[in-house]
Amino acid sequence: MTSQTEVQTASTGIPFRALEFRDVRLYIFSAAFISLDVLVPWLTHYFGGVQAGSIFLPMFFFILLAGLLGGWRAGLLVGLFTPLASFGVSGMPLLTVLPQITIECLFYGLIAGLLRGKLHLRIIWSLIGAMIAGRLAQLGFITAVFLLYGGEVSPLTYMWPVVLQGLPGIAIQLTLIPLIMRIVEKWHQKRVFMRDANLTGHLFDYFRASKDDLRVYRGTELIFSSKDSGLAPLVDYVIKFVPATGEVLVFDRVVGNAAALLLKLALCTEVWSSLGSERAAQTLSNFGIRYHFVSEVPYILNRQSSDICPFEKLSMGKTTDEFYETIKALH
């Protein structure tokens, strides 16, 4: 039989997708966080007095959170414009410290976004790294001013009491921001899972309506398809494309134990099929491969439905590698 296999090149996925400068959602996101960063410090000063801001650091909270959630671009915008907007609305921070606060806030948002989004550090390390970077940026600015214009107090002598006074705010940030991040990320993962499940169901419907016997997807991109029946397309895929294509989603007309063993070699993480065997379901479960069968039968039968499929018999009691070597010799 002439093979009718179609192969397409899959693109590399991007693990972190920060909002781009050309995306209007970046500015909506930033405006929302800037608004929070103006309102919350104002409320803190109103109810807690002038020193409450220096103790609880409410302005820094949402800047750090913006960088972790929206990426370095959002962190940069929120960090840069929050002090300016706050000064314009409430006159805080004072004009004498506005430049150094702006530099500090800018680095908080920028570094938090870079460490989390580009270097993929854990939330807590991204947060600590951003805090250190912001303080160092502020210290650098104060030092530059001190060297240029002089002063009665050295930069370190000036900075140390400020850091000590803000320890309650730092504790709040280290406690609440990781908690908020975990809640948001779990919500996002659930949302993506539901979206992907719905999309996968639609793709499977298209597969069942097609003449293909096998389709292999990486993400939502079709990278392999074949109209040939039986195990031949799956063996062909494993020989030619594994492991270069990485983990995949597979649609197959029939999945018996023989196909289940090959799916492990194909780096399959999820398989959908119109018909699957109970033995295949057990094998896939042992491999940790998610499976969805429209119908399930004890065994896959031969074409005449008179006996168990010969490949099913051949796969019984064999490991993945043993069966693969056997079937490859027959391919």
C-alpha positions in Angstrom: 0.0 0.0 0.0 1.3 3.4 -0.9 1.8 5.6 2.2 -0.2 8.8 2.3 1.6 10.3 5.2 1.8 14.1 5.6 4.5 15.7 7.8 4.5 19.3 8.9 7.2 21.1 10.9 6.1 22.2 14.4 7.1 25.5 15.8 8.7 25.9 19.3 6.3 26.9 22.0 7.0 30.0 24.1 6.8 29.1 27.8 6.2 32.7 29.0 4.1 35.1 27.1 4.3 38.6 28.5 2.2 41.3 27.1 3.9 43.2 24.2 4.2 47.0 24.0 1.9 46.9 20.9 -0.8 45.1 22.8 -3.4 47.5 24.2 -4.1 45.0 27.1 -0.6 45.9 28.5 -1.7 49.5 29.0 -5.1 48.5 30.5 -3.3 46.1 32.8 -0.8 48.7 33.8 -3.4 51.4 34.3 -5.3 49.1 36.7 -2.3 48.4 38.8 -1.2 52.1 38.8 -4.7 53.0 40.0 -4.4 50.5 42.8 -0.9 51.8 43.6 -2.3 55.3 44.0 -5.4 54.4 45.9 -3.9 51.9 48.4 -1.0 54.2 49.6 -3.5 57.1 49.9 -5.8 54.9 52.1 -2.7 53.7 54.1 -1.6 57.3 54.8 -5.2 58.4 55.5 -5.9 55.8 58.2 -2.3 55.1 59.4 -0.7 58.4 59.3 2.3 59.8 57.3 4.7 57.1 58.6 2.4 54.2 57.6 3.6 54.3 54.0 7.3 53.9 55.0 6.4 51.0 57.3 4.0 49.0 55.1 5.3 49.9 51.7 1.9 49.7 49.9 3.2 51.3 46.7 5.8 48.6 46.2 3.3 45.8 46.7 1.4 46.2 43.4 4.5 47.1 41.4 6.1 43.8 42.3 2.9 41.9 41.7 2.5 43.6 38.3 6.0 42.5 37.2 5.4 38.9 38.3 1.9 38.7 36.7 2.3 40.8 33.5 6.0 40.5 32.8 8.9 43.0 32.7 7.1 45.4 30.3 4.1 45.8 32.7 6.5 46.0 35.7 8.5 48.7 34.0 5.4 50.8 33.2 3.8 50.4 36.5 7.0 51.0 38.4 7.8 54.2 36.3 4.4 55.8 36.3 3.1 54.9 39.8 5.2 57.4 41.8 4.5 60.1 39.2 0.7 59.5 39.2 0.7 59.3 43.0 2.6 62.6 43.3 0.2 64.2 40.9 -2.9 63.0 42.8 -1.8 63.2 46.4 1.5 64.9 46.5 3.1 61.7 47.8 5.9 60.8 47.7 7.4 64.2 48.4 9.1 66.0 45.6 12.5 65.8 47.3 12.5 62.0 47.2 10.4 61.5 44.1 13.4 60.8 41.7 14.9 58.1 44.0 11.5 56.5 44.7 10.8 56.4 40.9 14.1 54.7 40.2 13.5 52.2 43.0 10.0 51.4 41.8 11.1 51.1 38.2 13.6 48.4 39.1 11.2 46.6 41.4 8.7 46.0 38.5 11.4 45.4 35.8 13.5 42.9 37.7 10.5 41.0 39.1 9.2 40.5 35.5 12.6 39.5 34.1 13.5 37.0 36.9 10.1 35.4 36.7 9.4 35.7 33.0 12.8 35.3 31.3 14.8 33.3 33.9 11.8 31.4 35.2 12.9 31.6 38.8 10.5 30.6 41.5 8.1 33.3 42.8 9.9 33.8 46.1 13.4 34.2 44.5 12.0 36.5 41.8 10.5 38.6 44.6 13.7 38.7 46.7 15.8 39.5 43.7 13.6 42.4 42.7 13.6 43.8 46.2 17.4 43.7 46.3 17.7 45.2 42.9 15.3 48.0 43.8 17.2 48.9 47.0 20.6 48.8 45.1 19.2 51.0 42.4 18.0 53.5 45.0 21.4 53.3 46.8 23.2 53.9 43.5 21.1 57.0 42.8 21.6 58.4 46.3 25.3 57.7 46.0 25.6 59.5 42.7 23.8 62.5 44.1 26.0 62.4 47.2 29.2 62.4 45.1 28.0 65.2 42.9 26.5 67.5 45.4 27.8 66.2 48.8 25.7 65.9 51.9 25.8 65.6 55.7 24.8 61.9 55.8 26.4 59.1 53.8 24.2 57.0 51.5 24.5 53.9 53.6 23.7 55.8 56.8 20.6 57.2 55.1 19.4 53.9 53.6 19.8 51.6 56.6 17.0 53.1 58.8 14.8 53.2 55.7 15.2 49.5 55.2 14.7 48.7 58.9 11.5 50.8 59.0 10.1 49.0 56.0 10.6 45.4 57.4 6.9 45.0 58.2 6.1 45.9 54.6 8.7 43.5 53.3 7.3 40.7 55.5 3.8 41.4 54.0 5.1 41.3 50.5 7.0 38.0 51.0 3.9 36.5 52.6 1.0 37.7 50.5 2.5 38.1 47.0 3.5 34.4 46.6 0.1 33.4 47.9 -1.7 35.6 45.4 0.6 34.4 42.6 -0.2 30.7 43.4 -4.0 31.4 43.5 -3.8 33.3 40.1 -1.6 30.7 38.5 -3.8 27.8 39.6 -6.9 29.7 38.2 -5.0 30.3 35.0 -3.9 26.6 34.7 -7.5 25.5 35.2 -8.8 27.9 32.6 -6.1 26.8 30.1 -6.9 23.1 30.9 -10.7 23.7 30.2 -9.9 25.6 27.0 -7.5 22.9 25.8 -9.9 20.1 26.6 -12.6 21.8 24.6 -10.3 22.5 21.7 -9.0 18.9 21.8 -12.6 17.6 21.7 -13.2 19.7 18.5 -10.0 18.4 16.9 -11.0 14.8 17.7 -14.4 15.4 16.0 -12.6 16.7 12.9 -10.3 13.6 13.0 -13.3 11.2 13.2 -14.9 13.0 10.2 -11.7 12.7 8.2 -10.2 9.7 6.3 -7.1 9.8 8.4 -6.3 6.8 10.6 -3.7 8.6 12.7 -3.0 12.2 13.6 -0.2 13.5 15.9 -0.3 17.0 17.4 2.2 19.0 19.3 0.0 21.5 21.1 -2.6 22.4 18.6 -0.4 22.1 15.6 -0.7 19.0 13.4 2.8 17.5 12.8 2.0 14.1 11.4 -1.0 12.4 9.7 -1.6 9.2 7.8 -4.4 7.4 6.0 -2.8 4.0 6.3 -4.5 1.6 8.7 -3.1 -0.6 11.5 0.1 0.0 13.4 2.2 1.0 10.4 1.6 4.8 10.7 2.5 4.8 14.4 5.7 2.7 13.8 6.6 5.0 10.9 6.2 8.1 13.2 8.3 6.6 16.0 11.1 5.6 13.6 11.3 8.9 11.7 10.4 11.6 14.2 10.9 10.6 17.8 12.4 12.2 19.9 12.8 15.4 17.8 9.1 16.3 18.0 8.9 16.0 21.8 5.7 15.2 23.8 2.6 14.9 21.6 -1.2 14.4 21.5 -2.4 11.4 19.4 -5.7 10.6 17.7 -5.9 7.0 16.5 -8.8 5.0 15.1 -8.1 1.9 17.2 -5.9 1.6 20.3 -5.1 -1.9 21.5 -2.2 -3.0 23.8 0.2 -3.0 20.8 -0.6 0.6 20.0 -0.4 1.5 23.7 3.2 0.2 23.9 4.1 2.3 20.8 2.5 5.4 22.2 4.9 5.3 25.1 7.8 5.4 22.6 6.0 8.2 20.7 6.2 10.4 23.8 2.5 10.6 23.8 0.9 12.3 26.9 -2.7 11.9 25.8 -4.5 9.7 23.2 -8.1 9.9 21.9 -9.6 6.9 20.0 -12.9 5.7 18.7 -12.2 2.2 20.0 -9.8 1.0 22.7 -9.2 -2.2 24.6 -9.3 -2.8 28.3 -5.7 -4.1 28.2 -4.7 -0.9 26.4 -6.4 1.3 29.0 -4.4 -0.6 31.7 -1.1 -0.2 29.9 -1.7 3.5 29.2 -2.6 4.1 32.9 0.6 2.4 33.9 2.6 4.7 31.6 0.7 7.8 32.9 -0.8 8.5 29.5 -4.3 10.1 29.6 -6.7 8.2 27.3 -10.2 8.9 26.0 -12.0 6.0 24.3 -15.5 6.4 22.7 -16.0 2.6 23.0 -14.0 0.1 25.1 -13.8 -3.7 24.4 -11.9 -6.5 26.2 -9.6 -7.1 23.2 -9.0 -5.7 19.7 -10.1 -8.4 17.1 -8.7 -9.2 13.7 -10.3 -7.9 10.5 -12.6 -11.0 10.3 -13.6 -10.5 13.9 -12.8 -14.2 14.4 -10.0 -13.9 16.9 -7.8 -11.5 18.8 -5.7 -9.2 16.6 -2.3 -10.9 15.9 -0.4 -7.8 17.0 -2.4 -7.9 20.3 -1.2 -11.4 20.8 2.4 -10.4 19.9 2.4 -7.6 22.4 1.3 -9.7 25.4 3.9 -10.1 28.0 6.4 -7.9 26.2 8.1 -4.7 27.4 7.9 -1.5 25.2 11.4 -2.0 23.8 10.9 -5.7 23.2 7.7 -5.2 21.3 9.2 -2.3 19.3 12.2 -4.3 18.1 9.8 -7.1 17.1 7.4 -4.9 15.2 10.2 -2.9 13.6 11.6 -6.0 12.1 8.2 -6.7 10.5 7.7 -3.1 9.3 
